[in-house]
């Protein structure tokens, strides 16, 4: 059931996503570094979608001749889990930081995709009562997606 919520170990979700994306990770020579992630009350299928879209986006928007490096971590504060996904890709201009979550908003038409990846991420996060934002790192050194999700789901 796509709307059922339960205890979800985000480490398992991440392992599943890395398996799904293994070809893309090998082709790009990406390194995915992660700290142990939290356990959260969530919908597992949607958590897989969320991380898969974010990670595959980071791999897609990598810099020329630079293997992608992704750093994923999570912290717990005040009943919320903060997940941070940092990459060393082309980054997102500040003026686009809200736009990227709109459906079909393709900032770079040269890169294939439906323009739906981040819109799906936003939909998942919002349906879980959370927030997602993105910040570009200084000097075009990449971007950081920050996701805030309630640890417990209020039905």
KABELQUI-V959137 format. One record per pair of residues at least 12 apart in sequence whose ideal C-beta (glycine too) atoms are under 7 Angstrom apart, sorted by sequence separation. I is the first residue (numbers start at 0). J is the second residue. D is the distance in Angstrom with one decimal. If there is no record, write none. Layout:
# KABELQUI-V959137
[[I:J:D] [I:J:D]]
This chain:
# KABELQUI-V959137
[[57:69:5.3] [102:114:6.7] [103:115:7.0] [71:84:5.1] [102:115:5.9] [131:144:6.6] [132:145:5.2] [17:31:6.3] [54:69:6.4] [69:84:6.5] [70:85:4.5] [131:146:4.9] [102:118:4.0] [69:86:5.1] [100:117:5.1] [101:118:6.4] [129:146:6.3] [130:147:4.7] [68:86:7.0] [99:117:5.1] [100:118:6.0] [129:147:5.1] [67:86:6.0] [68:87:4.9] [129:148:3.9] [13:33:6.3] [67:87:6.5] [129:149:6.4] [67:88:6.3] [100:121:4.1] [127:148:5.3] [128:149:5.0] [65:87:6.6] [124:146:5.8] [13:36:6.3] [124:148:6.8] [10:35:6.2] [62:87:6.9] [127:152:6.7] [128:153:6.7] [10:36:5.1] [62:88:6.0] [9:36:3.7] [61:88:4.9] [62:89:5.8] [9:37:5.7] [60:88:4.4] [9:38:7.0] [29:58:5.7] [57:86:3.9] [60:89:5.1] [8:38:4.9] [9:39:6.2] [7:38:6.8] [12:43:6.6] [16:47:5.9] [20:51:6.6] [27:58:5.1] [53:84:5.3] [57:88:5.7] [100:131:6.9] [6:38:6.0] [7:39:5.5] [15:47:5.6] [19:51:6.0] [23:55:6.3] [6:40:6.2] [7:41:4.6] [12:46:4.7] [16:50:4.6] [20:54:5.9] [24:58:6.8] [27:61:5.9] [99:133:6.2] [5:40:7.0] [12:47:5.5] [16:51:4.7] [20:55:5.8] [23:58:5.1] [4:40:5.7] [7:43:4.8] [30:66:6.7] [37:73:4.7] [4:41:6.0] [9:46:6.7] [13:50:6.0] [29:66:5.9] [32:69:6.9] [36:73:4.6] [96:133:5.4] [4:42:5.4] [5:43:7.0] [12:50:5.8] [16:54:6.0] [28:66:3.8] [29:67:4.1] [30:68:4.9] [31:69:4.7] [32:70:5.0] [33:71:4.1] [34:72:4.5] [37:75:5.9] [96:134:6.8] [3:42:6.4] [7:46:5.5] [27:66:6.3] [33:72:6.8] [2:42:6.6] [27:67:5.4] [29:69:6.5] [31:71:7.0] [1:42:7.0] [39:80:5.3] [91:133:5.8] [93:135:6.1] [1:44:5.9] [37:80:4.7] [92:135:6.8] [91:135:5.3] [90:135:4.3] [90:136:6.4] [90:139:4.9] [60:110:6.6] [89:139:6.9] [59:110:5.6] [90:141:5.7] [91:142:5.2] [90:142:4.9] [59:112:6.7] [87:140:6.3] [88:141:5.4] [87:141:4.2] [88:142:6.6] [86:141:4.8] [85:141:6.4] [86:142:6.1] [13:71:6.8] [85:143:4.5] [56:116:5.4] [83:143:6.0] [84:144:4.5] [56:117:6.7] [83:145:5.4] [9:73:6.5] [52:116:4.2] [81:145:6.5] [82:146:4.3] [52:117:6.7] [81:147:5.4] [52:119:5.6] [53:120:6.0] [52:120:5.0] [79:147:5.3] [80:148:5.0] [79:148:6.6] [79:149:5.8] [80:150:5.5] [48:119:6.0] [49:120:5.3] [78:149:6.3] [79:150:6.4] [78:150:5.3] [78:151:6.9] [49:123:4.7] [48:123:5.9] [49:124:6.8] [75:150:6.8] [45:123:4.5] [41:127:5.8] [53:144:5.7] [41:148:6.8] [39:148:6.0] [40:150:6.6] [39:150:5.8] [40:151:4.9] [41:152:6.5] [40:152:4.4] [4:152:4.5]]
